[in-house]
């Protein structure tokens, strides 16, 4: 029995995920789209299992797992086989450890793999092509655990009402355990991805959906639900659905992946709004027996899982070959094509059904050899690519070398200070991200007196913690260079203001404008704002890396558009010289508190 308007819930989840990945700085909280999927899965699976028990007083656990296998695994395998040849279009760095990534995908352990390797959607360098399957891993964990637990509950031989009540109690208990795990851990975990990717901490949307399933159901419904169908005006139900959608969309503008509020309240609010939307859709289905669901919505809902699987690796690959808008458009087209092929052709063929593509019956038996032959070739390409792929990308290797270089430079600086030669040290420090880290050798050569503190994916919040600690410990340099920004563009005005407000009298601040070729509009906006700050505050100076980056396109050949090419030292020298000129300019301007 297909429930009309459930498709709107699926499409909402997909839409928010795509907006987040394609336009992250605008829809910074779009990652909650995954939580909508989680909540819906919890609802649907629980309702179907309740129906099965009500009908036969048992649950066929093996049949349940078999159905989940055929729905989940074939599209995943197809996605990997189709994507792998496309990886040959981009640098080796994107294929680094690709074999381990594939193994984690097929083993449904991507979430654990990402926790171990420090993966993150918001990392600005060499994102994993299959990082998005972390959600699939947690979903499979839920299916296994929930299926077994409900199967065990059936051994109590209770009536369908009692069984529904037991499911509600069990889902409520697991919901509280999971949500409290996320809530409490958010106060203690430094790397927020350890919570985000955690099966324990991020499973509560499933159980919230399960709780709502016990209150409505699909075939076997509750008396309260049946009364609501009659008592609730249709306009009220539509208003509830629309309001839930609007609130979910609002969260995409308000939430920040790295902010604690997201983990305390953001995810639970998203799951709650999704649950209300699901319940309202279930009521609306009964109230609109003579209304058909729009075919385009049904179509998008049917292939939503496939689009989710295909879009991320295609977006990463095409993002290396074109600007963001073109990459997003190309990704959408390719994802629609391959997701449709998977859902309407490949998946039915695998389970022994005749494929039906938009009403057209397909007989694939004459093409059996071609199908298996193509699958064989793609498998060979996948295995060969994984076998020859580097274990560690060149870019990550260089960053490790740069980290060691930075540590050595700082150690030499400390030794000089310990020897009492303070005059050899300039009172300048740089708090930077991976671009600054990449420039360690150039700093050592061109600005050896500067103390560099740079780290991969550092954002404004992390930089401010370092800045504030230096103030509190009286170790802040007279001139501090803030070389971050590309990793946190969402709230840049408030983030920058806190540095200005906290800067003590007698000190100067140098802001390095960010650059990202793949998100030019957003970084240009930050750059313009930083230039305006330099006009407003005499003790703020701008090192205009954005301007230099635009004027030197040659340094961005075959790069991610954030980190300059490592083919020679040109990019690093330009970066450090830009900062050097700004430091010299800052020295001629008054410090904070000086007239």
N, C-alpha and C positions, 0 to 999 in steps of 0.2 A: 504494500500500500504506500503510494508516494504522497507525501504531505506537501500540498501547495504552500508556497511562501517560505518554506524552509530554504529554498534556493536563494532567497534574498539574504539570509544569514550567511550562507556560504560565500556568496558574491561580496558581501561586506567585508568578511575576513580577508578574502583575496585582494580586494581593492586596497585595503589599508596596508597590507604587506607590500604590494607593488609600489604604492606611493612612498612608503618608507625607503625602499631600496632605490627607487629611481630619483627621488627628490628628498633626500634625508634631512637636509637642513630646514626645509619647509614643514615637512610632516615628521618631525623628530620622534613622535610617539607612535608611529605606525606599526611598530613591532607588536602592538597588542592584537594585530590581526591574527597572529598565531594563537593567542589566548581565546579568540572567538572560535577558531577551529577546535581547540581543545575542549571548550565548553560544549560545543555542538556534538562532538564525538562522544563525550561522556553521556550526554542526553540520549542520543540516538541508540548507542550500543546498549545502554541500560534499559531503555524502553523496549527494544527488540527482545532482550533476554527475559524481561518480565512477561512479554507477550508469549514467548515460547513456553515459559513455565506455566502460565495460565492455561495454555492449550493442552499441554501433554504432561504437566506436573514433573517435568524434568528438563534439563538443559543438556543438549548434545555438545559437550565441550570440544570434541574433536572436529565436529562439523563447524562450530563457531570459529575455531582457529584456522580451519581449512579455507573458510570464506574470507577471513582476514588476509590470509596468505595470498590468495589469488587477486585480491583487490590491491594489495600493497606492493608485493614483490615484482610482478612483471613490469609495471611502469618505472620502478626504480632501476631495474636492470636495463631497460630500454633507454632511460635517460643517460646512464653511464656510457653505454655503447655508442649512442649518437653524439654525445658531447666530446668524447675523447679525440676524434679526428680534428675537431675544431681547436683543440688545445695546441695543435701544431702551428696555429696562426699567431701565437703570442710567445713571449719569452720563456726560457727554460724555468725561470723562477716560479711560474704558475703551475709547473708540473712537478716541482720539488715535493718529494714524499707522497706523490699521487697514489702510489700503491697502498700506502698505509691509510690514506683517506678512503679509497675504494673499499678496503677491508673493513674499515669502521662503518661505512655505509651499509654494506651487505650484512654486517654483524649487528647492525642497529645499536651501535655504541658511539656514534659520532659525538654525542653530548659529552661523553667521558674523554674522548680524544681531544675535543676542543678545550676542555678544562685542563688537560695535561699539557697541551701545546700552547695554551694562552690565546686561543682563537677569539675573535671578536668581530661582529659585523662592522663596527665603527673604526677598525684598524685602517690606517691610511696607506698600508703597504702590503702587497701580495696577499690578498685575502684568499682563504681556501675555497676552491671551486665547489666543494660539497658541504660547506659549513651549515647550509640551510637544512640539511637532513638531521640536525640535532633534534628538531621537533618531531620528526618521524621516529627517531629512536625512543623518545619519551612516550610517544603514542603507542608504539609496540609494547613497551614496558607496561603501560596501562592495560592494554588488551590482555596481556598474559596474566597479570596480577588480578585484574578485575574479573576476568573470565573464570579463573580458578576459584576465587573467593565466592562468587555467586554459585558456581557449581557445587562447592562445599555446602553452601546454605541450603541447596535443594535437598541435601541428605537429611534435613530435619523433618521432611515430609509434612510441611504445614500447608494451609490453604493459600490461595493466591493473594488474599488480602494481607495475611500474616507475612507472607513472603515479601510483599511490597513494603510493609512496615520494617522488616528486618533490613532490607536493602537501603531504606531511608536512613536508619540508624547507623548502619555500617558506612555509608557514603558520607554522612555528617561527621562521623569520627575521623575518617581518613582526610576529609576536607580540612578539619581543624588542625590535625597533625601537620599536614603539608603547608598550610598557610602560615601557621605559627613558626614553622621551620624557616620560611622565607622572611617573615617579619622579624624574628629574633636575630637571625644570622646577619641581617642587613646592618646591625649595629657593630658587628665584629669582623666581618670579612672585608679585607682591603680590595681584593679583586672581585668586582661585582659579578663577573661572568661565572664565578664559582657557584653563585646562587641561580643565575639565569639559566644555566645549562643543567642544573641539578634535577634529576628525576624526583627526588624527595620533595624539594622545595617548589618545583614548578608543576606539580601534578594536581593541585587543588582545583583548577578550572574544570577538569574532568569530573571531579566528585561533586562540584557545585551543579554541573549539568545533570549528573546522575540524580541529585536530590530533586531537581525540577522534573525529571522524568517520572519519578515516583508520584509526583503531584498531578500529572496529566496522563502521560502514556500515549501510545499510538492506537493499537487496536483495543487493548484493554485500558479503558479510561476510568478515572475516579468520579464519584458522584459530584464532588465539589467542582470539578472541571466541567462536567455536563451542565451544571447549573450556571456556571460562568458563560457558557455558550449562549444561553438563553437571556441571562440578565445583563450582560455587557453589550451596549450598543456597538454596532459595527464601527461607527466613527470613532468611538473611544478606543477600540482595539487598534485601529489604524493609527490613531494619534500616539498610542503607547509604542507601537513599532517605530514610527517616525522619530519620536523623541529619543528612543533608545539608540537609533542610528545616529542622530544628531549628537548625542552625548559621547558616543564612541568616536565620532569624527572630531569632536572637540578635544578629546584626550590626545589625539594625534598631534595637536598643536601645543599641548601643555606639558606632556610628559618628556622626560629626558632619560635616556638609557642609563646614564651614570649617576642620576640623582637618587638619594635614598627614598624620597617621597614615592617614587615609582614602585619601589619594592615594599613599602609600608602600606600604600593605599592604591597606587595606580593599577596594578594587575587585578586586584580584587574588585575594583570598580568596573574595569573592563569586562571581567567575567560575569559580574552581576548584571550589567547592562545587556550583555549578550544573552544571559539566561532569560531575562524579561522579554527580550525580542523573540526568542525561541518560543516561549510560552504564548505570547501574543500571536505569533504566526500559526501556532497549533490551533488556537481558538478561531482565528480568521479562516483557516482551512474549512472548518465545519460551518462557518457562516456564509461561505461563498461557494456553495456546491455547484452553482450554475456559471461560475466565472472561471475562465481558464488562465493559467499562469502564462505570462508572455514567453514565447519560445526562446527569445534571446537570453532571458534570465535562466531558463531551464538549461539551455545549452552551456552557458558559462558555469553554472553550478555543477553540471555533469563533468566538465573537464577541469574544474578548479584545482583538483589534486595534481593533475598533470601539469597545469600551468605553473603551479607552485614549484614542482620538481624541476622543470626545465628553465624557468626564468632566471634564477640566480647565476648558474654557470654561464649561460648565454650572455647575461648582462655584464659579467666580469670580463668575458672575452671580447665582446663587441665594444665595451668601454675602453679597451686598449687600442681599438682601431678607429673610433669615431668620437665625436663630441657626445655629451650626455643625452641630448634630445634624440639624436639619430640612433644612439645605442639603445635607448629605451624603446623607440619605435621598432627597431629591428628585432629586439628581444621579444617584444610583444607578438609580432607576426610569427616568428619561429616557434615561440611557445604555444601559440594557438594551433599551429599546424601539427606539431608533434604531439601535443596533448590530445587533439582530436583523433589522430592516427592511433594513439595508444588506447583511448577509451572506446572508440567505435569499431576498431579493426583488430588490433593486436590482442587486447585482453579477451574479447569474446572468442577469438580463434583459439587461444590457449586453453580455455575452459571447455572447448568443444562445441561452442555455439556458432551459428552462422553470422558473420559480421553484417551490421546494418548501418550504413553511412548515410545519414540524413534521409532515411526512408528507402535507400537503394540497397537491396540485398546483394551481398558480395560472395561469390564462390571463389575461394582462394586455392582450392585443391590443384588447379592447373599450374599454379605458381609456387607450389610447395618447395621445389628445389631452389628457386630464386630466393625465397624467404630464408630458408636455412643457410643458403650460400652467403647471403648478405650478413646474416647474424654471425656466421663463422668468420667472415672477413673482419667485421667490426670487433669481434672477440680477439682476434689475432692482433689487430691494431692496439686494442686496449692493453693486452698483456705486454706487447712489445714496448709501448709507450711507458708503462709502469716500470718495466725492467730497466730501461735505459735512463729513466728520469733521475736527476740528482737527488740525493738524500736531503741536502740543504741547498737552498737557492743561493745564487751569487750575491744577491742583494742582502740577505740575512747574514751571510758570511762576512761581507764588508761591514755591516753594522756591528758585528761582534768584534772585528778588528778595530773599528772606531771606538768601541766601548773600552777596549784595552788601552788604546792610545790615550783616551781621555783620562783613564785611571792613572796611567804613567805620568802624564803631564801634571795632574793634580798632586801626585806624590812628589814629583820634582819640586813643585811649588812649595809644598809643605816642608821639604828638606831645606829649601832656601830660607824660609821663614825661621825654622828651628836654628839655623846657623846664625841668625841675627841680622841677615842682610835684607831688612824690610824695604830698603830703598829700591831693591831690584823688582819689587812687586808694584804693579799698578793697582789702584783701588777700583777695579772693574770686574764684574762677574756676569755670566750669561746663564740664564735659566731657559733651557731650550727643549725642543722635541727632537724627533728622529732626523729632521733636516739639519739641525745644528749638530747632532751627534755624527751625522755623515760627514761633517766638515771638521772633524777633530784635528786631522793632520794639518789642514789649512790654518786653523786657530793656533796650533803649536808653532807654525812657521811664520805667520803674519802678525799674530797677537799673542806671543808666548807669555805675556804678563797677565793675561786674562784668565780667570778661573771659570772653567766650563762645567756646567751641571746639566747634562742633556739625557733624555731617555725616550725610548720608542713610545709613540702614541700619547705623549703627555698633553694634557688639556689645561685650560685656564685654572680649573679647580685644583688640580694637582700642583701646578706651578705656584698658585697662591699659598698653598700649605708650606711649600719650601720658602717662599718669600717671607711669610709671617714668622716662621721659625727662625729665620735669620735676623729679623727685627727683634724678636723676643730674646735671642741669645747675643745680641749686640755684635753680630758677625756680618751684617748687611754691608755690601760694598757701597762706596759713595755714588757709584754709577752702576745701576742694574739694567741689564739688557734682557727684555722679555721677548724671547724668540719662540713663541707658541701661538696657536690660534687656529690652525687648519683642522685640528681635531675637535674643536668645540666652537662652532659658529652660531649655535642657536640662541645664546643669551649673551652675546659678546659685549653689549653696552654695559650691563651690570657687572659682568666679569672684569672688564677693564677698569671700571670706576672703583672697584674695591682695591685695586693696586694703587691708584692715585690717592684715594682717601687714606690708605694705610701707610703710604710713603712718609717717613719722618722728615722733619725740617733739616735742611742742609744736604739733602740727597737729590739725585737726578734719576730719571727713568727714560730708557730708550725702548721704543716699541718697534719690533720687526714686522712689517706687513706680511701676511700670509699669501701663499700662492698655490693654486690648484687648477690646472688646466681643465680638469673635468668638471669643475664647479666654479667657473669664472665669475658668474654674477654674484654669488654669495661672498667670495673672498674680496671682490672689488668693493662690495658694500662695507666690509670690515675695514678695508684699506682707507676708504674715504672717511670713515668715522675716526680712525686713528690720526689721520692728517688733521681733522678738525680739532682733536684733543691737543695736538701740538700747537695749534693756534690759540687755544684757550688757556693752556697752562705753559708758562715759560720754562718750567723744569722738565717738560716732556718733549722728547725729540723722536723723530721717526726715521728708521732705517728702511727705506722703501725697496724691499726685496721684490715686491710685486712688480714695480716698474722695471727693475733690472731684468726680472725673469721674462717679462713680455718682450723686452727689447733684445733678448738673446735666445731666439727659438732653437738654435742649434743644440743647446745644452739639454733639450727635452726629447731628443731622438730616442725612440724605443724605451720610454720611461712611463711611470704611472701618472705623470703630470704633477706630482708633488715633490718627488726626489729627483734631482738633476742626474744626468748620465754620469756614469763612472768611467767613461772611456778615457778621460784625461782629467786634469785638475782644474779645468776652466770653471766649471760650475761652482766648485768649492771655493776657489779663489774669489770669484765674483760675489759669492754670498758673504764671505768674511770681510772683504774690502768694503762692501756696502755697510756692514756693521761698524767697521773701523772708521769710516767717514762720519757716521752718525755719532760715534763716541767723541770724535774730535770736535764736531759741531756742538755737542751737548756741553763740552767743557767751556765753551765760550758763552754759554747761556747761564743765567742765574739758577741756583739750586732752589729747592722748595723753601719758602720762608724768607728768601733774600729779595730785596727790592730791585 
